[in-house]
Amino acid sequence: MPALVYDEDRIRQTIHQIVDRTFRMDFSWDWPGGVAFYGVCQAYEATGNMEYMEKLKAWVDDNMEDGLPKLSVNGVSIGHSLLTLYEVYEDARYIETAKAMAEYLKHDAVRFGNGIFQHTVNSETYNFPEQAWVDTMFMAGYFLLRIGSLLNEEDYLEDGLRQYHGHEDCLQDAVTDLYYHGWDNIAGNHMSGVFWCRGNAWAAVTMARALELVPVTHPSFMIIEGSLRDQLSALVRLQHESGLWHTIVNDPDSPLETSGSAGIATALLTKGRIYHKYTQRSIDGILARITEDGAVTGVSAGTAVMKDAEGYKGVPDKRIQGWGQGLALAFLSEVLKVKQNPY
């Protein structure tokens, strides 16, 4: 496979522009900021630019003054930033707060079936009884894996892996190898039955990162590796010539979507040269959707499990979104990491 071709200075400049624009957005302690700041942390790891950490530290410190808000499965995604801040600054406040979030998941988060987290958000209005959404793999499953690995806490690690395997069992289609958006355990179906682009990104990024943390001697390693391998093999064959993927990945009549495309392409990059021709397209396609001001465009708004395919096609993509910023940063940061370690 040919080597990736890109202007490294342009990638670094674009990362800087996205980070700057992200810190000119307003976030609460919830998943939009959780994903946005995860991307900022990835940008720091790829560039070494401490300015990114200083800005993140200031935001987190301000928000920690009032203590933890009411938590949800999605809301613990802020914990990703806390773990990175702890690694950088070695300040016990960050790891203690992250542990409080992990303990919430361990003891208080609603579960069903084999211990799968029910999808919950920071809202009294919305309730999704015994529903598994693929978002949870990134928001909570990956967080538990990270904190378990960092602290050598087997309970957290194994619970994170339980989320990976439980969501794979519920959501990965045995025929297409794609991930459904959601599963209703009460009705016993996948609700809309849609293979949502950003949902497949959540699954792919989560599994790719897990393979960096889980020892190859752990039985879960091969389970996750097989699920990701088959999913990516399916996704590359659905990539649009622009380098992006459609909102419904197997429906070419649905809009192309940037955040999900960035997440999928991030996972492809972790697999190395085998997928370079696809990631090359994604570099060009995603850069084309980022403004000089650092706004990532073409990002669909927050998306529930919709009633049908038309519902997904009607989700607006006009506004800047934290998850769009974060996933684009994760992708461009991975591009730089590949440059540093081409194999």
PLY file of the C-alpha trace (Angstrom):
ply
format ascii 1.0
element vertex 343
property float x
property float y
property float z
element edge 342
property int vertex1
property int vertex2
end_header
0.00 0.00 0.00
1.33 3.49 -0.81
2.24 5.80 2.07
-0.25 8.47 3.09
0.31 11.82 1.41
-0.52 15.03 3.23
0.92 18.35 4.36
1.93 17.87 8.00
2.04 21.61 8.64
-1.51 21.93 7.35
-2.68 19.11 9.62
-1.08 20.78 12.66
-2.51 24.17 11.71
-5.98 22.68 11.23
-5.79 20.92 14.59
-4.89 24.24 16.20
-7.79 25.99 14.50
-10.27 23.32 15.62
-9.02 23.43 19.21
-9.27 27.22 19.25
-12.82 27.13 17.88
-13.80 24.40 20.35
-12.81 26.54 23.33
-15.04 29.29 21.97
-18.04 26.99 22.47
-19.98 26.64 25.73
-20.28 23.16 27.25
-21.91 21.73 30.34
-20.59 18.65 32.16
-22.07 16.27 29.59
-21.27 14.26 26.51
-20.90 17.06 23.91
-18.05 18.47 25.98
-16.91 14.96 26.82
-16.28 14.14 23.17
-14.98 17.61 22.27
-12.41 17.54 25.07
-11.46 13.94 24.34
-10.44 15.26 20.93
-8.48 18.10 22.57
-6.61 15.50 24.64
-5.82 13.54 21.51
-4.54 16.75 19.91
-2.25 17.34 22.87
-0.89 13.79 22.72
-0.15 14.14 19.00
1.36 17.64 19.08
2.69 18.10 22.62
1.10 21.56 22.70
0.61 22.31 26.43
-1.64 25.26 25.58
-4.39 22.74 24.87
-4.03 21.16 28.31
-3.90 24.53 30.06
-7.19 25.58 28.47
-8.79 22.24 29.31
-7.48 22.40 32.88
-9.01 25.85 33.33
-12.42 24.63 32.10
-12.39 21.51 34.27
-11.18 23.37 37.37
-13.99 25.90 37.01
-16.58 23.17 36.64
-15.24 21.07 39.51
-15.70 23.90 42.01
-19.39 23.05 42.44
-18.78 19.29 42.62
-20.14 16.61 40.33
-23.56 17.21 38.77
-26.14 14.45 38.51
-24.47 11.81 36.36
-25.67 9.69 33.46
-24.10 7.01 31.33
-23.42 9.58 28.60
-22.30 12.24 31.09
-19.34 10.23 32.39
-17.60 10.86 29.05
-16.05 13.95 30.68
-14.02 11.37 32.57
-11.85 10.86 29.49
-10.48 14.38 29.99
-9.98 13.83 33.71
-7.80 10.80 33.05
-5.58 12.72 30.65
-5.35 15.70 33.01
-4.28 13.35 35.81
-1.61 11.81 33.61
-0.29 15.26 32.65
-0.54 17.14 35.98
-0.56 14.29 38.52
-3.21 16.16 40.48
-5.21 13.74 42.66
-8.39 15.82 42.27
-8.78 14.61 38.71
-8.40 10.92 39.40
-10.61 11.09 42.50
-13.38 12.72 40.45
-12.92 10.17 37.70
-13.14 7.37 40.29
-16.40 8.86 41.60
-17.78 8.62 38.07
-16.60 5.02 37.73
-18.22 4.19 41.07
-21.47 5.73 39.83
-21.36 3.37 36.86
-20.49 0.41 39.08
-23.20 0.94 41.69
-25.90 3.27 40.39
-26.18 3.15 36.60
-29.28 1.28 35.42
-28.52 -2.08 33.79
-30.39 -4.88 32.11
-29.68 -8.31 30.70
-26.10 -9.37 31.29
-25.15 -6.16 33.06
-25.43 -3.88 30.02
-25.88 -0.20 30.82
-29.25 1.21 29.87
-28.74 4.34 27.77
-29.25 7.38 29.99
-28.77 11.11 29.46
-28.79 14.13 31.77
-32.50 14.77 31.39
-35.60 13.92 33.38
-37.66 14.11 30.19
-36.16 11.22 28.26
-36.21 7.61 29.42
-35.12 4.59 27.42
-36.02 1.48 29.46
-33.81 -1.51 28.70
-32.37 0.10 25.59
-28.74 -0.31 24.57
-27.36 2.44 22.34
-24.03 2.08 20.62
-22.93 5.48 22.01
-22.44 3.83 25.40
-19.46 1.86 24.12
-17.45 5.08 23.88
-19.00 7.17 26.64
-18.89 4.62 29.46
-17.36 1.34 28.24
-14.14 2.87 26.99
-13.94 5.16 30.03
-14.11 2.14 32.37
-11.45 0.40 30.33
-9.16 3.43 30.52
-9.53 4.02 34.25
-9.26 0.32 34.98
-6.06 0.09 32.97
-4.59 3.27 34.47
-5.28 2.28 38.08
-4.87 -1.46 37.59
-8.43 -1.89 38.87
-9.70 -5.19 37.51
-13.35 -4.49 38.44
-13.47 -1.39 36.25
-11.58 -3.08 33.42
-13.82 -6.13 33.36
-16.98 -4.03 33.56
-15.76 -2.01 30.60
-15.19 -5.21 28.67
-18.66 -6.41 29.68
-20.05 -3.34 27.91
-18.01 -4.05 24.78
-19.16 -7.65 24.55
-22.75 -6.96 25.59
-23.17 -4.23 23.01
-21.55 -6.36 20.32
-24.01 -9.16 21.09
-26.97 -6.77 20.91
-25.90 -4.51 18.09
-23.50 -6.07 15.57
-25.42 -7.59 12.69
-24.28 -11.12 11.88
-24.87 -10.67 8.15
-23.47 -7.21 7.35
-21.04 -6.93 10.33
-22.27 -3.34 10.79
-23.50 -1.98 14.11
-27.12 -1.00 14.63
-27.83 2.23 16.49
-29.90 0.65 19.24
-31.50 -2.44 20.78
-34.80 -2.57 22.68
-34.53 -5.47 25.08
-38.22 -5.33 25.99
-39.49 -5.41 22.41
-36.63 -7.67 21.31
-35.72 -5.65 18.22
-33.35 -3.01 16.84
-36.10 -0.36 16.68
-35.34 1.60 13.49
-32.97 -1.13 12.30
-30.60 1.53 10.95
-26.83 1.29 10.56
-26.07 4.84 11.66
-22.74 6.37 10.64
-21.78 7.99 13.95
-22.92 4.88 15.78
-20.55 2.75 13.76
-17.86 5.32 14.55
-18.48 5.00 18.29
-18.10 1.25 18.04
-15.04 1.35 15.78
-13.08 3.95 17.77
-13.93 2.21 21.04
-12.72 -1.16 19.82
-9.59 0.23 18.17
-8.60 1.93 21.42
-9.36 -1.18 23.43
-6.83 -3.16 21.43
-4.18 -0.71 22.68
-5.09 -1.42 26.32
-6.21 -5.04 26.56
-3.37 -7.59 26.73
-3.28 -9.95 23.77
-3.36 -12.80 26.29
-6.76 -11.68 27.62
-9.66 -13.63 26.02
-11.44 -10.36 25.25
-8.67 -9.23 22.91
-9.55 -11.65 20.12
-13.29 -11.06 20.56
-12.84 -7.31 20.10
-10.27 -7.71 17.33
-12.61 -9.95 15.36
-15.59 -7.64 15.74
-13.58 -4.61 14.62
-11.90 -6.45 11.75
-15.23 -7.54 10.28
-16.88 -4.16 10.85
-14.08 -2.23 9.13
-14.03 -4.68 6.23
-17.71 -3.88 5.67
-17.36 -0.13 6.15
-14.54 0.45 3.67
-16.73 -1.02 0.94
-19.39 1.58 1.72
-17.10 4.63 1.66
-18.18 7.40 -0.71
-15.64 8.59 -3.28
-15.32 11.83 -1.26
-13.73 9.88 1.58
-16.81 10.24 3.79
-19.63 7.91 4.76
-23.38 8.41 4.52
-25.49 9.14 7.62
-26.97 5.67 7.07
-23.83 3.92 5.94
-25.56 1.52 3.52
-27.99 4.09 2.11
-26.38 6.29 -0.57
-29.47 8.51 -0.61
-28.74 9.69 2.95
-26.47 12.71 3.53
-22.73 12.40 3.93
-21.78 13.01 7.58
-18.47 14.32 8.89
-18.26 13.29 12.56
-19.05 9.64 11.94
-16.70 9.60 8.97
-13.91 11.00 11.13
-14.50 8.36 13.78
-14.52 5.50 11.30
-11.39 6.83 9.60
-9.66 7.10 12.99
-10.21 3.40 13.55
-8.97 2.60 10.03
-5.75 4.49 10.71
-5.02 2.33 13.75
-5.00 -0.75 11.50
-2.09 0.56 9.46
-1.20 0.35 5.81
-3.88 -2.17 4.85
-6.42 0.66 4.75
-4.27 3.53 3.46
-6.18 4.03 0.21
-9.37 4.59 2.22
-7.81 6.80 4.87
-6.12 8.88 2.16
-9.55 9.70 0.78
-10.76 10.52 4.29
-7.91 12.95 4.93
-8.86 14.91 1.85
-12.60 14.64 2.44
-12.56 15.67 6.08
-10.13 18.55 5.60
-12.49 19.88 2.94
-15.23 20.15 5.58
-13.28 22.24 8.09
-13.49 26.03 7.83
-10.54 28.39 8.30
-12.12 29.30 11.63
-11.85 25.68 12.81
-15.52 24.74 12.60
-16.18 21.17 11.48
-19.13 21.30 9.10
-21.61 18.68 7.91
-22.05 17.25 11.42
-25.48 15.87 12.24
-27.18 17.10 15.41
-27.69 14.90 18.45
-29.57 11.87 17.19
-31.90 9.57 19.11
-32.78 6.16 17.73
-35.18 7.52 15.15
-38.41 5.86 14.04
-37.17 5.08 10.54
-34.57 5.90 7.90
-36.34 9.11 6.94
-35.90 10.33 10.50
-32.12 10.01 10.21
-32.11 11.73 6.83
-33.98 14.67 8.34
-31.55 15.33 11.22
-30.08 18.84 10.66
-26.35 19.31 10.12
-26.14 23.09 10.00
-24.61 23.83 13.43
-21.19 23.32 14.93
-21.25 20.41 17.39
-18.87 19.33 20.15
-18.79 15.75 18.91
-17.88 16.92 15.43
-14.98 18.95 16.79
-13.80 16.09 18.99
-13.95 13.32 16.41
-12.25 15.46 13.77
-9.46 16.19 16.28
-9.16 12.48 17.07
-8.79 11.72 13.37
-6.26 14.42 12.51
-4.27 13.56 15.63
-4.15 9.94 14.53
-2.84 11.09 11.14
0.12 12.70 12.92
0.66 9.59 15.04
0.79 7.44 11.91
3.48 9.76 10.55
5.46 9.17 13.73
4.91 5.39 13.59
4.09 4.41 9.98
3.61 0.72 10.69
0 1
1 2
2 3
3 4
4 5
5 6
6 7
7 8
8 9
9 10
10 11
11 12
12 13
13 14
14 15
15 16
16 17
17 18
18 19
19 20
20 21
21 22
22 23
23 24
24 25
25 26
26 27
27 28
28 29
29 30
30 31
31 32
32 33
33 34
34 35
35 36
36 37
37 38
38 39
39 40
40 41
41 42
42 43
43 44
44 45
45 46
46 47
47 48
48 49
49 50
50 51
51 52
52 53
53 54
54 55
55 56
56 57
57 58
58 59
59 60
60 61
61 62
62 63
63 64
64 65
65 66
66 67
67 68
68 69
69 70
70 71
71 72
72 73
73 74
74 75
75 76
76 77
77 78
78 79
79 80
80 81
81 82
82 83
83 84
84 85
85 86
86 87
87 88
88 89
89 90
90 91
91 92
92 93
93 94
94 95
95 96
96 97
97 98
98 99
99 100
100 101
101 102
102 103
103 104
104 105
105 106
106 107
107 108
108 109
109 110
110 111
111 112
112 113
113 114
114 115
115 116
116 117
117 118
118 119
119 120
120 121
121 122
122 123
123 124
124 125
125 126
126 127
127 128
128 129
129 130
130 131
131 132
132 133
133 134
134 135
135 136
136 137
137 138
138 139
139 140
140 141
141 142
142 143
143 144
144 145
145 146
146 147
147 148
148 149
149 150
150 151
151 152
152 153
153 154
154 155
155 156
156 157
157 158
158 159
159 160
160 161
161 162
162 163
163 164
164 165
165 166
166 167
167 168
168 169
169 170
170 171
171 172
172 173
173 174
174 175
175 176
176 177
177 178
178 179
179 180
180 181
181 182
182 183
183 184
184 185
185 186
186 187
187 188
188 189
189 190
190 191
191 192
192 193
193 194
194 195
195 196
196 197
197 198
198 199
199 200
200 201
201 202
202 203
203 204
204 205
205 206
206 207
207 208
208 209
209 210
210 211
211 212
212 213
213 214
214 215
215 216
216 217
217 218
218 219
219 220
220 221
221 222
222 223
223 224
224 225
225 226
226 227
227 228
228 229
229 230
230 231
231 232
232 233
233 234
234 235
235 236
236 237
237 238
238 239
239 240
240 241
241 242
242 243
243 244
244 245
245 246
246 247
247 248
248 249
249 250
250 251
251 252
252 253
253 254
254 255
255 256
256 257
257 258
258 259
259 260
260 261
261 262
262 263
263 264
264 265
265 266
266 267
267 268
268 269
269 270
270 271
271 272
272 273
273 274
274 275
275 276
276 277
277 278
278 279
279 280
280 281
281 282
282 283
283 284
284 285
285 286
286 287
287 288
288 289
289 290
290 291
291 292
292 293
293 294
294 295
295 296
296 297
297 298
298 299
299 300
300 301
301 302
302 303
303 304
304 305
305 306
306 307
307 308
308 309
309 310
310 311
311 312
312 313
313 314
314 315
315 316
316 317
317 318
318 319
319 320
320 321
321 322
322 323
323 324
324 325
325 326
326 327
327 328
328 329
329 330
330 331
331 332
332 333
333 334
334 335
335 336
336 337
337 338
338 339
339 340
340 341
341 342
